[in-house]
Amino acid sequence: MTQNAIRIEGLRKTYAGGGNQPAKEALKGIDLDIPAGSIFGLLGPNGAGKSTLINILAGLVTKTAGKVEIWGFDQDINPRQSRASIGVMPQELNMDPFFTARAALEVQAGLYGVPKKQRRTDEILDLIGLTDKADAWARSLSGGMRRRLLLGKALVHSPNVLVLDEPTAGVDIELRQMLWTNVRKMNDEGMTIILTTHYLEEAEQMCDEIAIINQGEVIVRDKTANLIGRMDSKTLIIVPDAPVTRAVTLPDGVAMTTRRDGALVFTYRRNTTNADVVLNAVQAAGITIRDVATQEPDLEDVFVALTSTKGDAA
């Protein structure tokens, strides 16, 4: 196993313009190392450059400049080995409707040069929950089953790195739970997982580290817990025993709003203020507290705060 599953240096991609359209710089010098054996989140708004980056890793798009290594293989020096080291589950449901599920996996394995004796078709069908649909035409499968089949196709050559591009977009809860169970199992067995998703709670729960891309640049990369820890704000929600009719004298740095249901919402910086200060101010105002709850920042708060400072995505 190499120290880094993916190593990217100075990666640039510019799409040529046409007619009245100017050239578009989709990637602006990306530097990124993804540790082997990790579950790594690659996040960003639409148009940020995530798909371009993934397609370059998969060998589907030619880079303009820079260096890409996959599992220690340089794309320019060892293109076949680097491509064989990675599997990609695309967002789009692209497959031949006239193949059965089994045949689709067999053909994909053949394209990667996997000898018949080494193919794991039945094992993969069981892993993705399609054993009973092995001989069904792909066109007859539901959307969720087709997405499972895409995962199976990405696994036929036993890659060291698996890229999941929006894997749970539009799928039901059962499929989502099955997918994450399998992802954790494969990661426990040593596979490196790269995840892109718009469901930030999934990234928060699944990923060891996260890089956020915006307008073709990596604007932040850190461990998931550290990213969330960057948000200093904290929210204290107090439900009074009766409607509040008197003013509350607030300490410096504390703001208060009243929700429609009468709950009082206090926001403050946890590095300079603690909850006791807020509670004391409420009690000093003669307010009886029926219930109290705190709300910590999550990955969505971090994502919005970081990407909003960079303007609209390109």
Backbone bond lengths (Angstrom), bond angles and torsions (degrees), N, CA, C in turn:
res aa  C-N    CA-C-N  psi(-1)  N-CA   C-N-CA  omega(-1)  CA-C   N-CA-C  phi
1 M - - - 1.461 - - 1.523 109.65 -
2 T 1.326 118.34 133.86 1.447 122.53 176.37 1.523 109.28 -81.66
3 Q 1.347 115.91 161.49 1.456 119.39 179.97 1.517 111.28 -65.61
4 N 1.337 115.95 -39.63 1.463 121.63 178.03 1.518 109.82 -116.69
5 A 1.315 116.28 128.83 1.463 119.84 176.07 1.520 110.47 -70.67
6 I 1.333 116.11 -38.32 1.459 123.02 179.04 1.521 108.16 -129.26
7 R 1.326 115.91 136.82 1.469 121.44 174.75 1.526 107.94 -133.43
8 I 1.313 115.98 118.82 1.463 121.91 -177.05 1.529 108.75 -122.40
9 E 1.316 115.84 129.71 1.464 120.75 -179.92 1.527 110.02 -131.16
10 G 1.319 116.66 124.15 1.457 121.94 173.19 1.519 114.26 55.79
11 L 1.331 117.59 36.65 1.461 120.50 -174.22 1.529 111.14 -75.45
12 R 1.334 114.92 124.09 1.462 121.39 179.33 1.522 109.91 -128.96
13 K 1.315 115.05 144.47 1.454 121.00 173.31 1.521 109.20 -141.86
14 T 1.338 115.38 121.78 1.455 121.71 176.84 1.518 108.44 -120.44
15 Y 1.321 116.00 124.30 1.461 121.16 176.43 1.524 108.32 -90.49
16 A 1.322 115.96 130.11 1.462 120.56 -178.30 1.524 110.57 -66.01
17 G 1.308 115.61 143.63 1.458 120.17 177.32 1.524 110.39 -80.83
18 G 1.288 115.55 171.17 1.462 121.45 179.06 1.510 110.94 -150.38
19 G 1.308 116.85 137.13 1.457 119.19 -178.62 1.519 110.56 64.64
20 N 1.320 115.36 -123.45 1.461 120.55 178.30 1.533 113.09 -90.22
21 Q 1.342 116.64 0.84 1.462 120.72 -177.92 1.525 110.68 -87.07
22 P 1.324 117.59 127.70 1.466 119.71 178.06 1.522 111.27 -75.26
23 A 1.320 116.14 164.28 1.466 120.37 174.62 1.524 109.24 -62.90
24 K 1.329 116.35 148.42 1.468 121.37 -178.70 1.516 109.57 -118.65
25 E 1.324 116.28 123.50 1.458 121.81 177.24 1.526 108.04 -91.44
26 A 1.340 116.12 101.19 1.464 120.85 -175.32 1.519 112.19 -80.90
27 L 1.332 117.65 -35.30 1.460 122.62 177.74 1.523 108.44 -126.55
28 K 1.328 116.30 132.66 1.465 121.01 -170.19 1.529 112.25 -119.31
29 G 1.320 115.47 54.51 1.460 118.55 177.21 1.510 113.37 86.43
30 I 1.328 116.73 56.43 1.472 122.04 -178.55 1.531 110.38 -74.73
31 D 1.321 115.99 129.38 1.472 123.34 169.48 1.523 106.85 -117.86
32 L 1.331 116.71 122.36 1.461 118.59 -176.04 1.521 110.41 -158.73
33 D 1.325 116.47 127.72 1.460 122.79 172.45 1.523 108.56 -112.46
34 I 1.329 116.19 131.12 1.461 121.12 178.93 1.525 108.21 -115.07
35 P 1.336 117.72 115.97 1.470 121.10 -174.56 1.528 112.13 -63.73
36 A 1.309 115.37 141.46 1.459 120.90 174.97 1.519 110.09 -64.42
37 G 1.323 116.21 138.94 1.456 121.51 177.48 1.511 115.38 83.95
38 S 1.334 117.31 5.19 1.463 120.57 -177.67 1.524 111.01 -98.31
39 I 1.329 115.18 165.71 1.462 121.70 164.73 1.524 105.28 -108.21
40 F 1.310 115.62 110.77 1.460 121.84 -169.06 1.519 110.18 -113.34
41 G 1.319 116.32 127.19 1.457 120.88 179.84 1.518 111.63 -92.72
42 L 1.313 116.20 134.11 1.464 122.88 176.61 1.521 106.45 -119.84
43 L 1.333 116.39 102.46 1.454 121.71 -172.16 1.515 111.10 -115.73
44 G 1.324 115.08 160.26 1.455 120.53 177.07 1.511 110.02 165.58
45 P 1.335 117.45 158.05 1.466 120.73 178.57 1.523 111.40 -68.99
46 N 1.325 116.56 167.81 1.459 120.53 176.95 1.528 109.78 -57.37
47 G 1.330 115.48 135.93 1.460 120.03 179.30 1.511 114.43 82.64
48 A 1.344 117.10 7.97 1.468 119.68 -176.56 1.519 112.82 -74.85
49 G 1.338 117.42 -22.65 1.456 121.21 -177.68 1.513 113.92 118.38
50 K 1.341 117.74 2.62 1.469 120.86 -177.93 1.521 111.44 -61.91
51 S 1.329 117.47 -47.61 1.465 120.43 -176.90 1.522 111.12 -64.68
52 T 1.328 116.94 -39.35 1.463 120.19 176.97 1.521 110.22 -60.96
53 L 1.316 117.39 -44.35 1.459 121.44 179.38 1.522 110.75 -61.55
54 I 1.335 116.98 -46.22 1.468 120.74 -179.98 1.520 111.15 -62.67
55 N 1.321 116.95 -42.31 1.464 120.29 -179.14 1.521 112.00 -66.70
56 I 1.323 117.24 -31.06 1.469 119.96 174.70 1.530 109.58 -68.67
57 L 1.325 117.04 -43.54 1.464 120.20 177.64 1.524 111.30 -59.74
58 A 1.337 116.00 -38.06 1.468 121.02 -178.26 1.522 112.74 -78.67
59 G 1.329 117.27 -7.86 1.452 120.53 -179.26 1.506 113.98 81.81
60 L 1.343 117.08 15.68 1.465 121.39 -178.51 1.521 112.77 -93.04
61 V 1.321 116.47 -19.83 1.470 121.97 178.85 1.522 107.92 -128.02
62 T 1.332 115.92 136.37 1.462 121.33 179.19 1.519 110.00 -86.62
63 K 1.304 116.39 128.35 1.468 120.43 -179.84 1.523 110.18 -72.21
64 T 1.321 115.59 157.01 1.461 121.28 176.14 1.526 110.57 -85.08
65 A 1.317 116.13 -39.74 1.463 121.13 179.19 1.512 108.74 -158.61
66 G 1.343 114.99 164.45 1.456 119.56 176.70 1.512 113.00 109.11
67 K 1.331 114.71 -178.28 1.458 122.23 -176.39 1.512 110.14 -129.86
68 V 1.328 116.36 136.36 1.459 122.26 177.76 1.520 109.03 -130.53
69 E 1.329 115.91 125.04 1.460 121.49 173.96 1.523 108.53 -119.30
70 I 1.341 115.83 132.48 1.459 121.91 176.65 1.522 108.11 -121.06
71 W 1.317 115.08 116.66 1.461 122.56 -178.14 1.543 111.31 54.87
72 G 1.334 115.36 36.48 1.462 121.28 177.38 1.511 114.62 88.47
73 F 1.340 118.02 -4.13 1.462 121.08 -178.77 1.531 110.26 -101.42
74 D 1.323 115.94 123.47 1.459 121.58 177.26 1.526 109.21 -72.95
75 Q 1.321 116.92 129.09 1.469 120.52 -178.97 1.526 112.47 -58.05
76 D 1.321 117.19 -34.75 1.455 120.20 -177.20 1.517 112.44 -79.11
77 I 1.330 117.26 -30.70 1.468 121.47 -176.81 1.524 111.40 -93.20
78 N 1.329 117.04 -41.28 1.471 121.78 -178.81 1.531 109.95 -127.80
79 P 1.323 117.60 68.98 1.471 119.68 -175.44 1.524 113.82 -63.28
80 R 1.325 118.74 -37.18 1.458 120.56 -178.07 1.529 110.90 -69.37
81 Q 1.331 116.21 -42.99 1.459 119.25 -179.35 1.527 111.52 -67.59
82 S 1.328 116.49 -39.06 1.467 119.00 -179.81 1.519 110.65 -66.98
83 R 1.328 116.59 -39.54 1.463 119.63 179.94 1.524 111.05 -69.57
84 A 1.334 116.83 -34.27 1.462 120.33 179.49 1.524 111.72 -71.40
85 S 1.329 117.47 -16.75 1.459 121.24 -177.10 1.518 113.46 -86.33
86 I 1.343 116.57 -5.63 1.457 119.58 -175.22 1.527 110.60 -131.57
87 G 1.324 115.05 142.26 1.464 121.58 173.77 1.512 108.29 -123.38
88 V 1.323 116.22 141.44 1.460 120.50 -176.26 1.519 110.05 -125.09
89 M 1.329 115.90 124.39 1.458 121.57 170.47 1.525 106.90 -95.74
90 P 1.342 118.06 103.19 1.467 120.41 -174.01 1.518 112.34 -73.69
91 Q 1.305 114.85 163.20 1.464 120.25 177.63 1.520 111.21 -74.05
92 E 1.352 116.18 -36.37 1.458 120.29 -176.91 1.526 110.61 -78.17
93 L 1.331 116.03 143.02 1.461 121.40 179.15 1.529 109.48 -84.81
94 N 1.322 116.54 72.89 1.471 120.52 -177.26 1.526 110.08 -103.60
95 M 1.319 116.15 113.50 1.464 121.31 177.78 1.520 109.22 -159.35
96 D 1.335 115.00 159.21 1.462 120.66 179.48 1.532 108.80 -76.17
97 P 1.339 118.47 117.70 1.465 120.57 -176.51 1.520 113.73 -69.73
98 F 1.345 117.40 -13.09 1.464 120.64 -176.12 1.527 113.03 -98.11
99 F 1.342 116.40 8.91 1.453 121.04 172.34 1.530 108.71 -100.91
100 T 1.324 115.35 147.18 1.459 118.56 168.74 1.528 107.69 -77.13
101 A 1.319 116.50 168.89 1.461 119.86 178.52 1.527 110.51 -59.50
102 R 1.332 115.95 -43.39 1.465 119.79 179.58 1.530 110.97 -63.02
103 A 1.331 115.74 -46.27 1.460 119.90 -178.03 1.528 111.46 -63.75
104 A 1.327 116.73 -36.48 1.464 120.21 179.48 1.526 110.43 -61.56
105 L 1.342 116.80 -40.71 1.455 120.29 178.94 1.523 111.34 -70.64
106 E 1.329 116.30 -38.92 1.457 120.20 179.76 1.530 111.18 -64.76
107 V 1.323 116.50 -44.01 1.468 120.52 179.83 1.524 110.22 -64.05
108 Q 1.328 116.33 -42.96 1.463 119.90 179.64 1.530 110.72 -62.26
109 A 1.320 116.59 -41.24 1.464 120.01 178.15 1.522 110.40 -63.62
110 G 1.335 116.87 -39.01 1.453 120.65 177.68 1.518 112.33 -63.52
111 L 1.331 116.90 -37.71 1.462 120.69 178.82 1.527 111.59 -63.56
112 Y 1.332 116.01 -29.87 1.462 120.00 177.75 1.528 112.27 -90.06
113 G 1.313 117.48 2.95 1.457 120.85 177.39 1.511 114.55 74.03
114 V 1.338 117.05 25.43 1.457 120.07 178.96 1.533 108.58 -78.74
115 P 1.337 119.13 119.56 1.473 120.72 178.35 1.524 111.01 -58.35
116 K 1.322 115.86 148.68 1.465 119.90 -176.38 1.529 112.39 -56.78
117 K 1.329 117.03 -38.03 1.462 119.60 -178.10 1.526 112.21 -68.73
118 Q 1.317 116.75 -18.90 1.466 120.17 -178.24 1.531 112.69 -101.04
119 R 1.312 118.32 0.38 1.463 120.81 -178.54 1.530 110.61 -75.20
120 R 1.329 114.76 145.20 1.477 121.67 -175.09 1.527 110.66 -115.64
121 T 1.314 116.44 38.86 1.460 120.92 -171.64 1.518 112.29 -57.65
122 D 1.333 117.67 -50.23 1.467 120.04 -178.93 1.528 111.28 -65.10
123 E 1.318 116.40 -38.75 1.470 120.52 178.94 1.528 110.61 -63.16
124 I 1.327 116.63 -42.13 1.460 120.58 -179.48 1.527 110.82 -69.65
125 L 1.322 117.72 -40.41 1.462 121.03 177.20 1.523 110.64 -58.59
126 D 1.323 116.12 -39.60 1.465 119.87 177.99 1.527 110.42 -68.65
127 L 1.331 116.57 -41.22 1.462 121.20 -179.21 1.524 111.55 -60.34
128 I 1.328 117.16 -41.16 1.471 120.67 -176.36 1.530 112.50 -93.16
129 G 1.332 116.49 5.23 1.460 120.42 175.12 1.510 114.83 72.11
130 L 1.336 116.98 34.22 1.467 120.13 -179.04 1.530 112.41 -122.18
131 T 1.323 116.78 20.73 1.461 119.02 179.74 1.525 111.36 -57.49
132 D 1.341 116.60 -42.02 1.469 119.46 -178.65 1.518 112.43 -76.26
133 K 1.342 117.52 -6.75 1.457 121.58 177.83 1.529 111.81 -114.35
134 A 1.328 116.03 18.24 1.463 120.64 -174.61 1.513 112.61 -58.56
135 D 1.333 117.47 -36.15 1.462 120.87 -176.04 1.525 112.58 -106.13
136 A 1.339 115.73 14.89 1.472 119.72 176.19 1.528 109.65 -87.02
137 W 1.326 115.77 144.11 1.461 119.65 177.70 1.529 109.84 -64.91
138 A 1.308 115.35 142.66 1.465 119.76 -179.45 1.524 110.89 -58.63
139 R 1.334 116.86 -33.38 1.468 119.75 -177.86 1.526 112.18 -68.98
140 S 1.328 116.65 -18.28 1.462 119.63 -179.54 1.536 112.37 -90.74
141 L 1.325 117.12 -6.72 1.464 120.41 -177.74 1.524 110.50 -79.30
142 S 1.312 115.68 149.56 1.459 120.55 175.58 1.525 109.39 -70.57
143 G 1.327 115.71 169.36 1.457 119.58 179.78 1.513 112.49 -59.73
144 G 1.334 116.38 -40.83 1.456 120.04 179.14 1.523 112.20 -65.98
145 M 1.333 116.87 -38.92 1.462 120.44 178.62 1.521 111.00 -67.91
146 R 1.328 117.22 -36.55 1.466 120.08 177.15 1.522 110.58 -64.47
147 R 1.329 115.64 -36.96 1.464 118.33 178.07 1.528 110.39 -67.05
148 R 1.329 117.31 -36.37 1.463 120.08 174.72 1.530 110.49 -61.95
149 L 1.333 115.99 -40.79 1.456 120.41 -179.44 1.527 111.00 -64.84
150 L 1.330 117.05 -35.26 1.466 120.21 176.09 1.525 110.59 -61.74
151 L 1.330 116.34 -39.27 1.461 119.81 176.82 1.519 109.99 -63.60
152 G 1.333 116.44 -43.66 1.465 119.98 178.86 1.519 112.09 -59.88
153 K 1.328 117.29 -41.91 1.475 121.05 179.55 1.524 111.23 -63.48
154 A 1.337 116.46 -32.25 1.468 119.80 179.84 1.519 112.11 -73.27
155 L 1.346 117.31 -14.88 1.459 121.41 -174.52 1.521 114.25 -104.55
156 V 1.337 118.12 -5.53 1.475 120.12 -170.35 1.519 113.44 -62.06
157 H 1.330 118.19 -28.72 1.463 120.25 -177.43 1.530 112.53 -101.44
158 S 1.335 115.80 16.59 1.470 122.53 176.96 1.527 111.53 50.84
159 P 1.327 117.41 59.81 1.472 119.96 -177.51 1.520 111.82 -70.64
160 N 1.323 115.35 156.67 1.464 120.51 175.28 1.521 111.46 -81.32
161 V 1.333 115.61 -25.17 1.462 122.03 -178.09 1.523 108.61 -124.84
162 L 1.326 116.73 132.45 1.460 121.86 178.22 1.523 109.00 -121.12
163 V 1.334 116.17 125.05 1.461 121.66 177.53 1.523 108.47 -103.28
164 L 1.317 116.69 125.63 1.462 122.96 177.85 1.525 107.57 -112.03
165 D 1.336 115.88 107.23 1.460 121.31 -177.12 1.525 109.37 -96.59
166 E 1.317 116.63 104.21 1.465 122.48 -178.35 1.535 110.57 48.87
167 P 1.334 118.38 55.97 1.466 120.58 -171.16 1.522 114.84 -68.06
168 T 1.337 118.38 -24.21 1.463 120.07 -175.58 1.524 112.73 -109.15
169 A 1.326 116.95 14.80 1.468 119.53 179.80 1.533 109.99 -64.48
170 G 1.320 116.12 117.00 1.453 121.11 175.39 1.513 115.41 74.99
171 V 1.339 119.04 17.35 1.468 120.05 -179.35 1.524 109.69 -105.05
172 D 1.329 115.44 162.75 1.459 119.27 -177.28 1.532 110.72 -81.57
173 I 1.326 115.05 172.00 1.459 121.00 -174.76 1.520 111.44 -64.06
174 E 1.339 117.59 -38.38 1.459 121.23 -178.79 1.523 111.16 -61.09
175 L 1.341 116.75 -46.42 1.456 120.55 179.84 1.523 110.54 -65.73
176 R 1.321 116.45 -39.03 1.467 119.98 -179.99 1.522 110.29 -61.75
177 Q 1.337 116.71 -44.71 1.464 119.75 -179.90 1.526 111.30 -66.02
178 M 1.342 116.91 -39.09 1.455 120.78 178.34 1.524 110.74 -63.01
179 L 1.336 115.70 -42.45 1.453 120.65 -179.00 1.521 111.04 -62.45
180 W 1.332 117.27 -47.04 1.461 119.35 -177.21 1.518 111.56 -69.25
181 T 1.334 117.28 -32.67 1.464 119.41 175.12 1.523 110.62 -61.89
182 N 1.338 115.81 -44.61 1.463 120.48 179.93 1.522 111.80 -68.06
183 V 1.328 116.43 -38.06 1.464 120.08 179.63 1.523 110.27 -62.24
184 R 1.326 116.58 -45.23 1.463 119.29 179.54 1.533 111.20 -64.96
185 K 1.322 116.39 -37.02 1.465 119.86 178.54 1.521 110.74 -64.46
186 M 1.337 117.05 -46.01 1.459 120.55 -179.75 1.529 110.81 -65.75
187 N 1.326 116.74 -37.36 1.457 119.98 178.36 1.519 110.54 -66.80
188 D 1.332 117.71 -39.29 1.467 121.16 177.01 1.522 111.30 -61.66
189 E 1.338 115.59 -28.07 1.465 120.58 179.78 1.527 111.94 -86.11
190 G 1.335 117.33 1.22 1.465 120.33 173.95 1.510 116.56 111.49
191 M 1.330 118.12 -4.10 1.458 119.85 -178.80 1.526 110.99 -77.15
192 T 1.314 116.03 136.90 1.459 121.67 175.15 1.523 108.91 -85.44
193 I 1.322 116.70 131.83 1.462 121.83 -177.40 1.527 109.16 -114.98
194 I 1.322 116.50 130.90 1.460 122.00 172.52 1.520 107.21 -114.92
195 L 1.320 115.89 123.16 1.461 121.12 -173.30 1.519 111.07 -119.39
196 T 1.327 116.27 128.39 1.457 120.53 166.57 1.522 107.37 -112.61
197 T 1.308 116.33 136.74 1.463 120.03 -178.54 1.515 110.20 -159.83
198 H 1.341 115.40 150.78 1.453 121.08 171.73 1.529 110.88 -95.55
199 Y 1.349 116.27 -6.92 1.456 120.31 175.70 1.530 107.64 -88.19
200 L 1.321 115.78 93.11 1.457 119.56 -171.33 1.524 112.75 -65.86
201 E 1.350 116.52 -26.64 1.462 117.71 178.00 1.526 110.60 -65.83
202 E 1.345 117.18 -30.47 1.463 120.20 176.62 1.525 110.40 -66.48
203 A 1.327 116.24 -45.86 1.462 119.70 178.98 1.522 110.89 -61.43
204 E 1.318 116.05 -38.87 1.462 120.74 -179.17 1.520 110.77 -64.20
205 Q 1.338 116.90 -38.96 1.454 121.42 -177.59 1.528 112.82 -80.65
206 M 1.353 117.12 -32.26 1.456 120.42 -170.12 1.524 114.62 -96.96
207 C 1.329 117.70 -33.98 1.464 120.31 -164.65 1.528 113.93 -91.53
208 D 1.328 115.73 137.78 1.453 121.71 173.80 1.530 110.01 -75.53
209 E 1.331 115.39 -43.61 1.455 121.94 179.35 1.517 109.57 -134.69
210 I 1.331 115.41 159.77 1.465 120.58 -177.61 1.523 109.36 -140.61
211 A 1.316 115.76 138.62 1.462 121.80 169.39 1.527 106.81 -118.06
212 I 1.316 116.26 134.48 1.463 121.42 177.54 1.523 108.18 -108.73
213 I 1.334 115.31 124.84 1.461 122.46 179.81 1.522 109.07 -107.27
214 N 1.316 116.06 136.53 1.459 120.86 175.34 1.520 108.67 -146.03
215 Q 1.321 116.08 131.50 1.457 123.02 -179.87 1.530 111.50 51.44
216 G 1.337 115.85 43.00 1.459 120.85 173.48 1.506 115.53 77.97
217 E 1.326 118.04 11.23 1.453 121.62 -179.09 1.520 110.59 -131.10
218 V 1.323 116.92 148.48 1.458 121.35 172.16 1.522 106.99 -81.23
219 I 1.332 116.44 113.53 1.461 119.52 -177.06 1.520 111.96 -93.82
220 V 1.322 117.65 -19.02 1.460 120.86 175.08 1.513 108.78 -162.24
221 R 1.328 115.77 147.21 1.469 121.57 174.39 1.532 106.49 -147.87
222 D 1.315 116.69 126.07 1.461 119.71 -177.79 1.518 108.62 -166.07
223 K 1.310 115.81 170.31 1.460 120.47 171.90 1.525 108.53 -64.42
224 T 1.321 116.09 146.25 1.465 120.89 -174.28 1.527 111.42 -56.78
225 A 1.316 117.02 -45.22 1.467 120.30 -179.05 1.523 111.06 -62.40
226 N 1.330 117.12 -37.76 1.462 120.45 179.89 1.521 111.65 -67.72
227 L 1.336 116.36 -37.74 1.468 119.76 178.55 1.522 110.70 -61.87
228 I 1.317 115.23 -46.32 1.467 119.07 -179.90 1.527 110.20 -65.25
229 G 1.342 115.81 -35.64 1.453 120.25 179.94 1.515 113.55 -67.08
230 R 1.327 117.43 -17.30 1.464 120.19 178.45 1.522 112.07 -67.88
231 M 1.314 115.89 -25.09 1.456 119.13 179.85 1.525 108.43 -79.62
232 D 1.313 115.92 113.89 1.463 121.63 -173.98 1.526 112.82 -85.65
233 S 1.332 116.40 -12.47 1.459 118.78 -174.42 1.526 111.41 -76.53
234 K 1.332 115.68 150.01 1.455 121.85 175.54 1.515 107.88 -140.09
235 T 1.311 115.64 150.06 1.458 121.09 -177.74 1.526 109.92 -121.76
236 L 1.339 115.21 132.42 1.462 121.96 176.49 1.527 107.56 -117.28
237 I 1.322 116.03 122.53 1.467 121.41 -177.95 1.522 108.88 -109.36
238 I 1.309 116.30 121.15 1.463 121.98 -178.25 1.526 109.33 -117.69
239 V 1.324 115.17 127.01 1.465 121.00 175.89 1.522 107.40 -100.62
240 P 1.353 117.96 111.14 1.471 120.02 -179.03 1.521 111.48 -75.79
241 D 1.330 115.30 157.05 1.462 120.27 -179.73 1.529 111.72 -72.22
242 A 1.330 115.92 -21.80 1.464 121.29 179.10 1.528 107.70 -146.45
243 P 1.341 118.45 158.70 1.464 120.72 178.90 1.530 110.89 -54.55
244 V 1.326 115.56 138.34 1.458 121.27 -178.17 1.520 109.74 -85.04
245 T 1.320 116.72 122.46 1.468 121.44 -179.07 1.519 112.06 -115.89
246 R 1.309 117.33 -5.82 1.467 120.34 -178.23 1.521 109.80 -113.88
247 A 1.322 116.50 157.26 1.458 121.93 -179.10 1.525 110.42 -74.72
248 V 1.333 114.45 149.24 1.453 121.20 176.38 1.525 107.71 -109.70
249 T 1.322 116.30 122.51 1.464 120.69 177.20 1.521 108.53 -78.52
250 L 1.327 115.58 113.66 1.462 120.31 -172.84 1.517 111.57 -96.34
251 P 1.316 117.40 142.30 1.465 120.95 173.69 1.523 110.10 -65.71
252 D 1.323 117.49 161.48 1.459 121.39 176.67 1.526 110.30 -59.60
253 G 1.320 115.89 138.00 1.463 121.19 177.35 1.513 114.26 85.49
254 V 1.317 118.51 3.81 1.467 121.96 179.51 1.525 108.80 -113.28
255 A 1.337 116.05 130.32 1.470 120.98 177.24 1.520 108.94 -116.26
256 M 1.344 116.48 148.95 1.467 120.47 -177.86 1.521 110.41 -132.46
257 T 1.327 115.41 138.21 1.464 121.93 170.10 1.511 107.98 -130.21
258 T 1.323 115.79 158.06 1.466 120.62 178.81 1.519 109.41 -113.36
259 R 1.323 116.53 124.88 1.461 120.54 178.80 1.516 110.28 -76.92
260 R 1.321 115.25 165.80 1.466 120.31 -179.91 1.519 112.44 -61.06
261 D 1.325 116.46 -29.65 1.469 119.06 -179.82 1.524 112.33 -83.99
262 G 1.336 116.99 4.29 1.455 120.71 177.35 1.510 115.19 94.06
263 A 1.330 117.54 -6.98 1.465 120.28 179.67 1.531 109.82 -69.62
264 L 1.325 115.37 145.52 1.458 121.62 178.55 1.530 108.61 -99.11
265 V 1.322 116.23 128.04 1.459 121.26 -176.84 1.525 108.39 -113.69
266 F 1.328 116.16 115.93 1.455 122.18 -179.15 1.535 109.08 -108.83
267 T 1.315 116.87 132.23 1.460 121.30 175.24 1.521 109.02 -119.73
268 Y 1.332 114.98 142.25 1.457 120.08 -178.25 1.525 109.21 -160.89
269 R 1.319 116.00 169.31 1.465 121.27 177.71 1.523 108.93 -91.93
270 R 1.317 114.74 122.25 1.465 118.11 -173.32 1.525 112.70 -71.47
271 N 1.347 117.90 -17.46 1.458 119.80 178.70 1.533 112.42 -77.89
272 T 1.349 116.87 -17.46 1.465 119.87 -177.94 1.523 113.23 -119.24
273 T 1.336 116.66 -16.84 1.467 120.68 -176.93 1.525 109.15 -135.58
274 N 1.310 117.13 146.12 1.464 119.63 175.40 1.524 110.42 -117.91
275 A 1.301 116.01 167.64 1.462 121.34 -174.31 1.522 112.15 -63.76
276 D 1.316 118.01 -30.46 1.460 120.62 -178.92 1.535 111.61 -59.70
277 V 1.329 115.97 -36.87 1.465 120.10 -179.73 1.522 110.26 -62.77
278 V 1.327 115.97 -42.22 1.467 120.75 -179.63 1.528 109.87 -68.05
279 L 1.317 117.20 -45.68 1.469 121.10 -179.02 1.524 111.20 -61.88
280 N 1.322 116.50 -39.11 1.469 119.63 178.86 1.524 111.24 -64.37
281 A 1.352 116.30 -37.89 1.462 120.07 178.92 1.521 110.95 -66.01
282 V 1.330 117.21 -38.12 1.458 121.37 178.81 1.528 110.43 -66.64
283 Q 1.300 116.51 -45.27 1.459 120.55 -179.72 1.522 111.38 -66.90
284 A 1.327 116.92 -34.55 1.470 120.70 177.75 1.519 111.54 -65.66
285 A 1.329 116.44 -25.48 1.462 120.95 177.96 1.519 111.22 -83.08
286 G 1.336 117.98 2.37 1.458 121.85 178.19 1.511 113.99 77.12
287 I 1.318 117.15 22.96 1.475 121.45 -178.37 1.529 108.88 -93.47
288 T 1.325 115.49 127.69 1.466 120.82 175.91 1.527 108.84 -87.09
289 I 1.308 115.99 128.70 1.476 121.00 -176.20 1.524 109.95 -93.55
290 R 1.343 115.38 125.14 1.462 120.24 175.97 1.522 111.57 -90.89
291 D 1.340 115.97 -36.93 1.467 120.21 -178.41 1.518 108.37 -154.37
292 V 1.339 115.66 153.62 1.460 120.73 179.18 1.525 108.93 -144.75
293 A 1.320 115.23 143.82 1.473 120.75 179.35 1.524 108.69 -148.40
294 T 1.331 115.68 152.98 1.459 120.82 176.23 1.522 109.15 -113.61
295 Q 1.297 115.15 154.31 1.471 120.64 -179.51 1.517 108.36 -131.90
296 E 1.338 115.74 118.01 1.462 121.06 -179.80 1.530 109.87 -89.70
297 P 1.332 117.63 153.81 1.470 119.68 174.95 1.523 109.88 -66.52
298 D 1.313 116.84 151.29 1.451 120.84 176.91 1.524 109.35 -123.81
299 L 1.348 115.45 -176.70 1.452 119.96 -175.68 1.525 112.14 -62.17
300 E 1.323 116.96 -31.82 1.463 119.79 178.94 1.523 110.87 -62.11
301 D 1.322 117.26 -39.55 1.458 120.47 177.70 1.526 110.89 -61.78
302 V 1.340 116.16 -42.45 1.456 120.78 179.24 1.526 110.19 -64.53
303 F 1.328 115.65 -45.66 1.464 121.39 -178.09 1.528 110.85 -58.94
304 V 1.305 116.32 -48.98 1.478 120.51 -179.06 1.515 111.03 -63.62
305 A 1.332 116.44 -43.20 1.462 120.26 -178.62 1.534 111.57 -62.81
306 L 1.320 116.81 -39.97 1.459 119.55 -176.79 1.518 113.00 -77.88
307 T 1.328 116.70 -44.49 1.461 119.19 -175.78 1.516 112.45 -75.84
308 S 1.317 118.25 -27.60 1.460 119.85 -179.63 1.515 111.42 -68.84
309 T 1.323 117.28 -24.45 1.457 119.56 179.72 1.525 112.34 -77.20
310 K 1.330 115.69 -13.07 1.467 119.26 -178.69 1.515 112.34 -98.72
311 G 1.315 117.88 0.36 1.458 120.07 179.79 1.506 111.60 83.80
312 D 1.307 117.01 -172.37 1.452 122.06 -179.13 1.519 109.81 -69.31
313 A 1.360 115.48 147.65 1.462 120.60 -179.08 1.511 110.03 -67.37
314 A 1.351 114.44 147.22 1.464 119.50 177.16 1.514 110.07 -80.97
